[in-house]
């Protein structure tokens, strides 16, 4: 039970750190460009801890489902002629957002508002968050693949079987008959060195059943024995041994391949996210089995982490190195998901602000080429309705996934 809780804690704390790093990616360039950042928060809901430092109040809140930084002056004032009231005479949602944004700007700092930044600087501030998650994801994959290593079949034997079943029936295991034991490491077959498990299987396949001189290392002492391989029904020549497992450090190119695979896979999931959530809702209502490759919430990911750490359940692993590697891989995948998801080109996600910056930069570039006056900052406040709608949809999808992960979790096998 304790190890199960530890697995959950690792994922929750890792996710909070990932969110904090994401927000730092927004905050640092904003401050570098002179924009005030009065609030930096990890989590939502009731405040658990807070400290003010260099003009920013840093806080940790009770619900670990995200975080935010408050960057002042996000919306530019309405341009002359822009309608600011609806047919009922009330302020439009866009104008309310503009006025709330203006009220956040400290007196005397109007020139330092976010909307006054150039388009490239706005892009840097908003892209800074997602890119930190991408970097963290790649670093975590590198730690797993290069630091911990990839589990690989090893010529240090995990098992030596007493009998082997051949087309003519059961026969004594050649390795056992030669005195080879579990824990021995096969170092050579004849004059051919054995450095990998594949070297051994290749030598056996070439033997065609002829006796082989096999050199083993037992507790640092080399020994040479004679082994005569036997043929299985599938045509393979074997000596009745089972490979051990060793961890081999991967190359940077493998890290790049795995990271790219995680990216493209996440893009595919995000692209069909509404349909995937709908499938989860259908399974929740009808009782049908959930897709093992489908989407899940942080609740589902935490359950997987608990099973991995405890060594029990569907997602249990074989040893402590595999457990650590799996937990770090989960965090790497979560960071890749944060990177891809936040780049969706709709507010309130970072991608919506990035698109606004690109649009603003393109419009100003066209105006310069045509020798026309600077059109000024983009009026992104007009998208505030989209922000509310998307916010409601995201909350709804999150609730569906969390309920499903509690009531009908994903199972494999």
C-alpha positions as CSV (number, residue, x, y, z in Angstrom):
1,X,0.0,0.0,0.0
2,X,2.8,2.4,0.9
3,X,4.6,1.8,-2.4
4,X,1.2,2.4,-4.3
5,X,0.9,5.8,-2.6
6,X,4.5,6.6,-3.3
7,X,3.9,6.0,-7.0
8,X,0.9,8.4,-6.9
9,X,2.9,11.0,-5.1
10,X,5.8,10.8,-7.6
11,X,3.4,11.5,-10.5
12,X,1.5,14.3,-8.7
13,X,4.7,16.0,-7.5
14,X,6.3,15.5,-10.9
15,X,3.2,17.0,-12.6
16,X,3.3,20.0,-10.3
17,X,6.9,20.5,-11.0
18,X,6.2,20.3,-14.7
19,X,3.4,22.8,-14.4
20,X,5.7,25.1,-12.4
21,X,8.4,24.9,-15.1
22,X,5.8,25.6,-17.7
23,X,4.7,28.8,-15.9
24,X,8.4,29.8,-15.4
25,X,8.7,29.5,-19.2
26,X,6.1,32.3,-19.5
27,X,7.2,34.4,-16.5
28,X,10.9,34.7,-17.3
29,X,10.6,36.2,-20.8
30,X,7.7,38.4,-19.7
31,X,9.9,39.9,-16.9
32,X,12.8,40.0,-19.2
33,X,10.8,42.2,-21.5
34,X,9.7,44.4,-18.6
35,X,6.1,43.2,-18.2
36,X,4.9,43.0,-14.6
37,X,4.0,39.5,-13.4
38,X,2.2,39.9,-10.1
39,X,1.1,36.3,-9.5
40,X,2.7,32.9,-10.1
41,X,0.5,30.0,-8.9
42,X,0.8,26.2,-9.0
43,X,-2.6,24.6,-8.6
44,X,-6.1,26.1,-8.1
45,X,-8.5,26.5,-5.3
46,X,-7.6,27.3,-1.7
47,X,-4.2,28.8,-1.0
48,X,-1.8,26.6,0.8
49,X,1.4,28.7,0.8
50,X,2.4,32.1,-0.5
51,X,5.5,34.2,-0.6
52,X,6.2,37.5,-2.4
53,X,9.6,38.0,-4.0
54,X,10.7,40.7,-6.5
55,X,7.2,41.9,-7.3
56,X,5.6,38.5,-7.7
57,X,3.5,36.5,-5.3
58,X,4.4,32.9,-5.6
59,X,1.7,30.5,-4.4
60,X,0.7,26.8,-4.1
61,X,-2.9,25.9,-4.1
62,X,-4.9,22.8,-3.0
63,X,-6.1,21.4,-6.3
64,X,-3.1,20.2,-8.4
65,X,-4.7,20.4,-11.8
66,X,-2.7,23.1,-13.4
67,X,-1.3,26.5,-12.7
68,X,-1.1,30.1,-14.1
69,X,0.9,33.3,-14.1
70,X,-0.9,36.7,-14.2
71,X,0.8,38.8,-16.9
72,X,-0.6,42.3,-16.7
73,X,-2.2,44.1,-19.7
74,X,-2.9,41.1,-21.9
75,X,-5.6,43.0,-23.9
76,X,-5.2,46.2,-25.8
77,X,-7.8,49.0,-25.5
78,X,-10.5,49.0,-28.1
79,X,-9.7,50.9,-31.3
80,X,-11.8,53.9,-32.2
81,X,-15.1,52.9,-33.7
82,X,-15.1,49.4,-32.1
83,X,-18.5,48.6,-30.6
84,X,-18.2,48.3,-26.8
85,X,-21.8,47.8,-25.9
86,X,-24.4,45.3,-27.0
87,X,-28.0,46.0,-28.1
88,X,-29.1,46.1,-24.4
89,X,-26.6,48.9,-23.7
90,X,-24.4,46.6,-21.6
91,X,-20.6,46.3,-22.0
92,X,-19.6,43.5,-24.3
93,X,-17.6,40.6,-22.9
94,X,-14.7,41.8,-24.9
95,X,-14.9,45.3,-23.5
96,X,-15.2,43.9,-20.0
97,X,-12.0,41.9,-20.6
98,X,-10.2,45.0,-21.9
99,X,-11.2,47.1,-18.8
100,X,-10.2,44.3,-16.4
101,X,-6.9,44.0,-18.2
102,X,-6.3,47.8,-18.0
103,X,-7.2,47.8,-14.2
104,X,-4.4,45.3,-13.6
105,X,-1.7,47.5,-14.9
106,X,0.0,49.4,-12.0
107,X,-0.1,53.2,-12.3
108,X,2.9,54.5,-14.1
109,X,3.6,51.2,-15.8
110,X,1.2,51.5,-18.7
111,X,4.0,51.3,-21.2
112,X,5.0,48.0,-19.8
113,X,1.7,46.2,-20.5
114,X,1.9,42.9,-22.4
115,X,-0.2,44.2,-25.3
116,X,2.5,46.8,-26.0
117,X,5.2,44.2,-26.7
118,X,6.2,43.5,-30.3
119,X,4.8,40.4,-31.9
120,X,8.0,38.4,-31.6
121,X,8.2,39.2,-27.9
122,X,4.6,38.2,-27.4
123,X,5.4,34.9,-29.2
124,X,8.4,34.3,-27.0
125,X,6.4,34.8,-23.8
126,X,3.5,32.5,-24.9
127,X,5.7,29.9,-26.5
128,X,8.1,29.8,-23.5
129,X,5.6,27.7,-21.5
130,X,5.1,24.8,-23.9
131,X,8.7,24.7,-25.1
132,X,9.9,24.0,-21.5
133,X,7.6,21.0,-21.4
134,X,9.0,19.7,-24.6
135,X,12.6,20.1,-23.3
136,X,11.7,18.4,-20.0
137,X,10.0,15.6,-21.9
138,X,13.2,15.0,-24.0
139,X,15.4,15.2,-20.9
140,X,13.3,12.6,-19.1
141,X,13.4,10.3,-22.0
142,X,17.2,10.7,-22.2
143,X,17.5,9.9,-18.5
144,X,15.4,6.7,-19.0
145,X,17.1,5.5,-22.2
146,X,20.6,6.7,-21.7
147,X,20.9,6.8,-17.9
148,X,18.8,3.9,-16.8
149,X,19.2,2.1,-20.1
150,X,17.0,-0.2,-22.2
151,X,16.3,-3.7,-20.9
152,X,18.0,-6.1,-23.3
153,X,18.4,-9.8,-23.4
154,X,21.7,-10.8,-21.8
155,X,24.1,-13.7,-22.1
156,X,24.2,-13.9,-18.3
157,X,21.7,-16.7,-18.0
158,X,18.5,-16.3,-16.0
159,X,17.5,-20.0,-16.4
160,X,18.8,-23.4,-17.5
161,X,16.1,-25.9,-18.2
162,X,16.5,-29.6,-17.5
163,X,14.5,-30.8,-20.6
164,X,13.8,-29.5,-24.0
165,X,10.8,-30.5,-26.2
166,X,11.9,-31.5,-29.7
167,X,9.8,-33.0,-32.6
168,X,10.9,-36.4,-31.4
169,X,9.9,-35.7,-27.8
170,X,11.5,-34.4,-24.6
171,X,15.3,-34.6,-24.4
172,X,17.7,-33.5,-21.6
173,X,18.6,-29.8,-21.9
174,X,22.0,-29.6,-23.6
175,X,23.2,-26.8,-21.3
176,X,22.1,-28.5,-18.1
177,X,23.7,-31.7,-19.3
178,X,27.0,-29.8,-19.8
179,X,26.9,-28.4,-16.3
180,X,25.9,-24.9,-17.2
181,X,23.9,-23.1,-14.4
182,X,21.7,-20.1,-14.0
183,X,23.9,-17.0,-13.3
184,X,26.7,-18.2,-15.6
185,X,27.6,-15.7,-18.4
186,X,28.4,-17.2,-21.8
187,X,31.4,-15.3,-23.1
188,X,32.3,-17.3,-26.3
189,X,31.1,-20.0,-28.6
190,X,34.2,-21.6,-30.1
191,X,36.5,-18.8,-31.2
192,X,33.5,-16.3,-31.5
193,X,33.1,-13.9,-28.6
194,X,29.6,-13.5,-27.2
195,X,28.9,-10.0,-26.1
196,X,25.1,-10.0,-26.7
197,X,22.3,-12.5,-26.6
198,X,22.1,-12.2,-30.4
199,X,25.6,-13.5,-30.8
200,X,24.7,-16.7,-28.9
201,X,21.5,-17.3,-30.9
202,X,23.4,-16.7,-34.2
203,X,26.1,-19.2,-33.2
204,X,23.5,-21.8,-32.3
205,X,21.7,-21.3,-35.6
206,X,25.0,-21.9,-37.5
207,X,25.8,-25.0,-35.5
208,X,23.3,-27.3,-37.3
209,X,23.5,-29.6,-34.3
210,X,27.2,-30.0,-34.2
211,X,28.9,-30.0,-30.8
212,X,30.0,-26.5,-29.7
213,X,32.8,-25.4,-27.4
214,X,31.1,-22.9,-25.0
215,X,33.1,-20.7,-22.7
216,X,31.3,-19.5,-19.5
217,X,32.2,-17.1,-16.7
218,X,31.1,-18.4,-13.3
219,X,31.8,-16.0,-10.5
220,X,34.8,-14.6,-12.3
221,X,36.3,-18.0,-13.2
222,X,36.2,-19.0,-16.9
223,X,35.2,-22.6,-17.8
224,X,34.8,-24.3,-21.2
225,X,32.2,-27.0,-21.8
226,X,30.9,-28.9,-24.8
227,X,27.3,-28.4,-25.7
228,X,25.3,-30.1,-28.5
229,X,22.3,-28.0,-29.6
230,X,18.9,-29.5,-30.3
231,X,16.4,-28.5,-32.9
232,X,12.9,-27.3,-32.0
233,X,9.7,-27.7,-34.1
234,X,10.0,-24.1,-35.4
235,X,13.5,-24.9,-36.8
236,X,15.6,-23.1,-34.1
237,X,18.6,-24.6,-32.6
238,X,18.7,-24.2,-28.8
239,X,20.7,-25.3,-25.8
240,X,18.0,-25.0,-23.2
241,X,18.9,-21.6,-21.5
242,X,16.9,-18.5,-20.8
243,X,18.4,-15.0,-21.3
244,X,18.9,-12.7,-18.4
245,X,18.1,-9.0,-18.6
246,X,20.7,-6.2,-18.6
247,X,20.2,-2.5,-19.1
248,X,22.1,-1.0,-22.1
249,X,22.5,2.7,-22.5
250,X,20.8,3.9,-25.7
251,X,22.3,6.4,-28.1
252,X,21.1,10.0,-28.5
253,X,19.6,9.0,-31.8
254,X,17.3,6.5,-30.0
255,X,16.3,9.3,-27.6
256,X,15.4,11.5,-30.6
257,X,13.4,8.6,-32.2
258,X,11.5,7.9,-29.0
259,X,10.8,11.6,-28.5
260,X,9.6,12.0,-32.0
261,X,7.3,8.9,-31.7
262,X,5.9,10.4,-28.4
263,X,5.3,13.7,-30.2
264,X,3.5,12.2,-33.2
265,X,1.5,9.8,-31.1
266,X,0.4,12.6,-28.8
267,X,-0.6,14.7,-31.8
268,X,-2.7,11.9,-33.0
269,X,-4.5,11.6,-29.7
270,X,-5.1,15.3,-29.4
271,X,-6.4,15.4,-33.0
272,X,-9.1,13.0,-32.1
273,X,-9.6,14.2,-28.5
274,X,-13.3,15.1,-28.7
275,X,-14.1,11.7,-30.3
276,X,-11.9,9.9,-27.7
277,X,-13.7,11.6,-24.8
278,X,-17.0,10.7,-26.4
279,X,-16.0,7.1,-26.6
280,X,-15.0,7.2,-22.9
281,X,-18.5,8.7,-22.1
282,X,-20.2,5.9,-24.1
283,X,-18.2,3.2,-22.2
284,X,-19.1,4.9,-18.9
285,X,-22.8,4.9,-19.7
286,X,-23.1,1.5,-21.4
287,X,-20.5,-0.4,-19.4
288,X,-18.5,-1.3,-22.5
289,X,-14.8,-1.9,-22.1
290,X,-12.6,1.2,-22.5
291,X,-9.9,1.4,-25.2
292,X,-6.6,0.6,-23.5
293,X,-4.9,3.1,-25.9
294,X,-7.5,5.8,-25.2
295,X,-7.3,9.0,-23.2
296,X,-7.4,9.3,-19.4
297,X,-7.1,12.0,-16.8
298,X,-4.5,12.6,-14.2
299,X,-6.5,10.2,-12.0
300,X,-6.0,7.4,-14.4
301,X,-2.3,8.2,-14.8
302,X,-1.9,8.3,-11.0
303,X,-3.5,4.8,-10.7
304,X,-1.0,3.5,-13.3
305,X,1.8,5.0,-11.3
306,X,0.5,3.3,-8.2
307,X,0.4,-0.1,-9.8
308,X,3.8,0.4,-11.3
309,X,5.4,1.3,-7.9
310,X,3.6,-1.4,-5.9
311,X,4.4,-4.2,-8.4
312,X,0.7,-5.2,-8.4
313,X,-2.0,-4.9,-11.0
314,X,-2.2,-4.5,-14.8
315,X,0.7,-2.1,-15.1
316,X,3.2,-3.8,-12.6
317,X,6.8,-4.0,-13.6
318,X,9.5,-6.5,-12.9
319,X,12.3,-4.7,-11.0
320,X,13.1,-1.4,-9.4
321,X,14.9,-0.1,-12.4
322,X,12.0,-0.9,-14.6
323,X,9.7,0.8,-12.0
324,X,11.8,4.0,-12.0
325,X,12.0,4.0,-15.8
326,X,8.3,3.6,-16.2
327,X,7.5,6.4,-13.8
328,X,9.9,8.7,-15.5
329,X,8.5,7.7,-18.9
330,X,5.0,8.6,-17.7
331,X,6.2,12.0,-16.6
332,X,8.0,12.4,-20.0
333,X,4.7,11.5,-21.8
334,X,2.7,13.9,-19.6
335,X,5.1,16.7,-20.5
336,X,4.8,15.9,-24.2
337,X,1.1,16.0,-23.8
338,X,1.3,19.4,-22.1
339,X,3.5,20.7,-25.0
340,X,1.2,19.5,-27.7
341,X,-2.1,20.3,-26.0
342,X,-1.1,23.8,-25.1
343,X,-0.3,24.6,-28.7
344,X,-3.9,24.1,-29.9
345,X,-4.7,27.4,-31.6
346,X,-7.6,28.4,-29.4
347,X,-7.8,30.5,-26.3
348,X,-7.4,30.1,-23.3
349,X,-4.6,27.8,-24.4
350,X,-1.1,29.2,-25.2
351,X,-1.6,28.3,-28.8
352,X,-4.5,30.8,-29.1
353,X,-2.2,33.7,-27.9
354,X,0.6,32.4,-30.2
355,X,-1.7,32.6,-33.2
356,X,-2.7,36.1,-32.1
357,X,0.9,37.2,-32.0
358,X,1.6,35.6,-35.4
359,X,-1.5,37.4,-36.9
360,X,-0.4,40.7,-35.4
361,X,3.1,40.3,-36.7
362,X,1.9,39.4,-40.2
363,X,-0.5,42.3,-40.3
364,X,2.1,44.8,-39.2
365,X,4.6,43.4,-41.8
366,X,2.0,43.7,-44.6
367,X,1.3,47.3,-43.5
368,X,5.0,48.1,-43.6
369,X,5.4,46.6,-47.1
370,X,2.4,48.7,-48.3
371,X,3.8,51.7,-46.5
372,X,0.7,52.1,-44.5
373,X,0.3,53.2,-40.8
374,X,1.0,50.6,-38.1
375,X,-2.3,48.9,-37.4
376,X,-1.4,48.5,-33.7
377,X,-1.8,45.4,-31.5
378,X,-4.4,42.8,-32.4
379,X,-7.7,43.1,-30.6
380,X,-7.5,39.6,-29.0
381,X,-10.2,40.5,-26.5
382,X,-12.7,39.8,-29.2
383,X,-11.9,36.1,-28.7
384,X,-12.9,36.2,-25.0
385,X,-16.2,34.4,-25.9
386,X,-14.2,31.6,-27.4
387,X,-12.1,31.5,-24.2
388,X,-15.2,31.0,-22.1
389,X,-16.6,28.3,-24.4
390,X,-13.4,26.4,-24.7
391,X,-12.8,26.7,-21.0
392,X,-16.2,25.2,-20.3
393,X,-15.5,22.4,-22.8
394,X,-12.1,21.6,-21.3
395,X,-13.6,21.5,-17.8
396,X,-16.4,19.2,-19.0
397,X,-14.0,16.8,-20.7
398,X,-11.8,16.7,-17.6
399,X,-14.7,15.8,-15.4
400,X,-15.8,13.0,-17.8
401,X,-12.3,11.5,-17.8
402,X,-11.8,11.7,-14.1
403,X,-15.2,10.1,-13.3
404,X,-14.5,7.4,-15.9
405,X,-11.0,6.8,-14.4
406,X,-12.6,6.3,-11.0
407,X,-15.7,4.3,-11.9
408,X,-14.4,2.4,-14.9
409,X,-10.7,2.5,-15.2
410,X,-8.6,1.3,-18.1
411,X,-7.6,-2.3,-17.9
412,X,-5.2,-4.3,-20.1
413,X,-5.4,-8.1,-20.7
